[in-house]
Amino acid sequence: MDFLGQESFDTQIIFGVAVALLAIGAAVVYLKTTKKSKGCLDPENFKEFKLVKRTQLSHNVAKFTFELPTSTSVLGLPIGQHISCRGKDGQGEEVIKPYTPTTLDSDVGIFELVIKMYPQGRMSHHFREMSVGDYLAVKGPKGRFRYQPGQVRAFGMLAGGSGITPMFQVARAILESPNDKTKLHLIYANVTYEDILLKEELEGLATTYPDQFKVYYVLNQPPEVWDGGVGFVSKEMIQNHLPAPGPGVQILRCGPPPMNKAMAAHLEALGYSPDMLFQF
């Protein structure tokens, strides 16, 4: 009887240890998941991220790939929001400017910025001088836009120049989500064909999701053979290529200040109410 009692006691101990180990394992997984889902950004303090790759896309546009702390880390940037980047201009003065990554949290371990570097741009100088191995100070998330899947039936998007980056981020998030059926209609304006940012990526989305994503390009100085819009974005272009005013429609716009001002006037004249409009 003593032997049987001891055997039962030993079994209880082994069982108890096994349960404890399982509990510890579950706690570790939970903590790792929680840490991952939290992301790497800090809304109050700048954190530095290492540049691991720089890809020149044109004479004044480059894609910068930054490394996150681990290969499974996520930036933690909500859809439609942006980050603040800190650097130094040509005079050595500190400058802070907002940018929208072209990557999502599904792109683990890294985040990418597509930057157009203007000749007189203060932050442009900082990015021009950056080399692989340098660090960029980043703070975020920032922004008023809050996207929830299915919150509208259709987005109309008006983008100019580097204002395409928040549109691309929103479009990717919607299109890569199997359960999100939101329609997307983009008008993207630039000066020349060479100025079109993310064209290959946009064409890829339009080809992969032809029933959900439409893009219409507008150029001030188009090439000889061109089937897009010419000049500035007009009311007629908006009428022909963006969803009409109505329930479940929202128009997003992001571009140079003169373009934003002109688009606001066009949209008001076409009957879009203030609650249908958002400017990044």
C-alpha positions in Angstrom: 0.0 0.0 0.0 2.8 2.4 0.8 4.4 1.7 -2.6 1.1 2.4 -4.4 0.7 5.5 -2.4 4.2 6.7 -3.2 3.6 6.0 -6.9 0.4 8.0 -6.9 2.2 10.9 -5.1 5.0 10.8 -7.7 2.5 10.9 -10.5 0.8 13.9 -9.0 4.1 15.7 -8.8 5.0 14.9 -12.4 1.5 16.1 -13.5 1.9 19.3 -11.5 5.3 20.0 -13.0 3.9 19.4 -16.5 1.0 21.8 -15.9 3.4 24.4 -14.5 5.7 24.1 -17.6 2.7 24.5 -19.9 1.6 27.6 -18.1 5.1 29.1 -18.3 5.2 28.3 -22.0 1.9 29.9 -22.6 2.9 33.0 -20.7 6.1 33.4 -22.7 4.1 33.0 -26.0 1.6 35.6 -24.8 4.3 38.1 -23.8 6.1 37.6 -27.1 2.8 38.1 -29.1 1.9 41.1 -27.0 5.3 42.6 -27.6 5.1 42.0 -31.3 1.6 43.4 -31.7 2.6 46.5 -29.8 5.1 47.5 -32.4 8.4 49.3 -32.3 7.2 52.9 -32.4 7.1 55.3 -29.5 4.6 58.3 -29.9 6.5 60.4 -27.4 10.2 59.7 -28.0 12.4 59.3 -31.1 13.8 55.8 -31.7 16.7 55.1 -34.1 16.5 52.5 -36.9 19.4 51.3 -39.0 19.4 51.7 -42.8 20.2 48.3 -44.3 19.4 49.0 -48.0 19.2 52.0 -50.3 17.7 51.5 -53.8 17.9 54.4 -56.3 14.6 54.5 -58.3 15.3 57.6 -60.3 17.6 60.6 -60.3 15.8 62.1 -57.2 13.9 59.2 -55.8 15.2 56.3 -53.6 13.7 53.5 -51.5 15.2 53.3 -48.0 14.9 50.0 -46.1 15.3 50.2 -42.3 15.8 47.2 -40.0 13.6 46.6 -37.0 15.0 45.1 -33.8 14.2 41.4 -34.7 13.2 39.5 -37.8 9.7 39.2 -36.4 9.3 42.8 -35.2 6.6 45.0 -36.6 6.6 48.8 -36.9 3.1 49.0 -35.4 1.7 51.8 -37.6 -2.1 51.9 -38.0 -3.4 52.1 -41.5 -3.5 55.6 -42.8 -1.1 57.1 -40.2 2.4 58.3 -40.6 5.7 58.7 -38.7 7.9 61.7 -37.9 11.5 61.5 -39.1 14.2 63.7 -37.7 17.4 64.8 -39.5 19.7 67.7 -40.3 19.5 70.1 -43.2 22.5 71.5 -45.2 23.2 74.0 -42.5 23.2 71.4 -39.7 19.9 72.6 -38.3 17.5 70.0 -37.0 14.4 69.3 -39.1 11.4 67.0 -38.6 9.1 65.9 -41.4 6.2 63.4 -41.6 6.5 60.4 -44.0 4.3 57.4 -44.7 6.0 54.0 -45.0 5.1 51.9 -48.1 5.3 48.8 -46.0 2.6 47.3 -43.7 2.9 45.3 -40.4 2.7 42.2 -42.6 6.2 43.1 -43.7 7.9 41.9 -40.6 11.5 42.8 -39.6 11.7 46.0 -41.7 10.0 49.1 -42.9 10.5 51.1 -46.1 10.3 54.7 -47.1 10.1 55.9 -50.7 11.6 59.4 -50.7 11.6 62.1 -53.4 14.5 64.3 -52.7 13.9 67.9 -53.7 16.9 70.2 -54.5 16.0 72.7 -51.7 14.3 70.3 -49.4 15.7 70.4 -45.9 14.8 66.8 -45.0 15.7 65.8 -48.5 19.3 66.8 -47.8 19.4 64.4 -44.8 18.1 61.5 -46.9 20.6 62.3 -49.8 23.4 62.1 -47.3 22.3 58.8 -45.7 24.3 55.6 -46.3 23.8 52.0 -45.4 24.6 51.6 -41.7 23.4 55.1 -40.8 20.5 55.5 -38.3 17.2 57.4 -38.7 15.4 58.9 -35.7 11.6 58.1 -35.9 8.6 58.9 -33.7 5.0 57.8 -34.1 2.3 56.9 -34.9 0.9 60.2 -36.0 -2.2 61.3 -37.9 -6.0 61.8 -37.6 -7.0 59.1 -40.1 -8.5 55.9 -38.5 -9.4 53.1 -40.9 -11.6 50.2 -40.0 -12.4 47.6 -42.6 -15.7 48.2 -44.3 -16.2 51.7 -42.9 -17.0 52.9 -46.4 -18.1 51.2 -49.6 -15.7 53.2 -51.8 -12.7 55.5 -51.5 -11.8 58.1 -54.1 -8.2 59.1 -53.9 -6.6 62.3 -55.2 -2.8 62.2 -54.9 0.0 64.4 -56.2 3.7 63.6 -56.3 4.9 62.1 -53.0 1.4 62.3 -51.7 0.9 58.8 -53.2 2.5 57.1 -50.2 -0.5 57.3 -47.7 -2.8 56.2 -50.6 -0.6 53.3 -51.4 -0.5 52.2 -47.8 -4.3 52.3 -47.5 -4.8 50.6 -50.8 -2.4 47.8 -50.0 -4.0 47.2 -46.6 -7.5 47.0 -48.1 -6.6 44.9 -51.2 -4.5 42.4 -49.3 -7.3 41.8 -46.8 -9.5 39.0 -48.3 -12.6 40.1 -46.4 -12.4 43.8 -47.2 -14.3 44.5 -50.4 -13.9 48.3 -50.4 -13.6 49.8 -53.9 -10.7 52.1 -54.6 -10.5 54.8 -57.3 -7.2 56.7 -57.6 -6.3 59.8 -59.6 -2.5 60.3 -59.4 -1.1 63.6 -60.7 2.6 64.4 -61.6 4.6 66.7 -63.8 6.3 64.1 -66.0 6.2 60.3 -66.5 9.5 59.9 -64.7 7.9 61.6 -61.6 5.4 58.8 -61.1 6.3 57.1 -57.8 5.5 53.4 -57.1 4.2 53.0 -60.7 5.2 49.3 -60.9 3.6 48.6 -57.5 0.4 50.4 -58.5 0.2 48.6 -61.8 0.6 45.3 -59.9 -2.3 46.1 -57.6 -4.5 47.2 -60.6 -3.7 44.0 -62.4 -4.2 41.7 -59.4 -7.4 43.4 -58.2 -9.0 44.8 -61.4 -12.5 44.8 -60.0 -11.5 46.6 -56.8 -8.7 49.0 -57.7 -8.6 51.6 -60.6 -5.9 54.1 -61.2 -5.9 57.1 -63.6 -2.7 59.0 -64.2 -2.5 62.8 -65.0 0.6 64.5 -66.3 1.4 68.2 -66.9 4.1 67.2 -69.4 3.1 63.9 -70.9 5.2 61.9 -73.4 4.2 61.8 -77.0 2.3 58.6 -76.6 0.0 58.9 -73.6 -3.5 57.7 -72.8 -3.9 59.3 -69.4 -5.0 62.8 -68.3 -3.2 65.9 -69.4 -2.7 69.2 -67.5 -4.1 69.6 -64.0 -6.8 67.4 -62.4 -10.2 68.9 -63.5 -13.7 68.5 -62.2 -14.5 66.4 -65.3 -11.7 64.0 -64.4 -13.0 63.7 -60.8 -16.5 63.0 -62.2 -15.3 60.4 -64.6 -12.8 58.5 -62.4 -13.9 58.9 -58.7 -17.1 57.6 -57.1 -20.0 60.1 -57.1 -21.0 61.8 -53.8 -23.3 59.6 -51.7 -23.6 57.4 -48.7 -20.5 55.2 -48.0 -18.2 57.3 -50.1 -15.1 59.1 -48.9 -12.5 61.2 -50.8 -8.9 61.2 -49.6 -6.5 63.7 -50.9 -2.7 64.3 -50.4 -0.5 66.5 -52.5 1.2 69.9 -52.8 -0.8 72.7 -51.1 -1.9 74.3 -54.4 -3.3 71.0 -55.6 -5.0 70.3 -52.3 -6.7 73.8 -52.5 -7.8 73.3 -56.1 -9.2 69.8 -55.3 -11.1 71.1 -52.3 -12.8 73.7 -54.6 -13.6 71.0 -57.3 -15.0 68.6 -54.7 -17.2 71.2 -53.1 -18.6 72.3 -56.5 -19.3 68.6 -57.4 -21.5 68.2 -54.2 -19.2 66.3 -51.9 -20.1 67.2 -48.3 -17.4 67.9 -45.6 -18.0 64.5 -44.0 -17.1 62.8 -47.2 -13.6 64.5 -47.4 -10.3 63.9 -45.7 -6.9 65.5 -46.3 -3.8 63.8 -45.1 
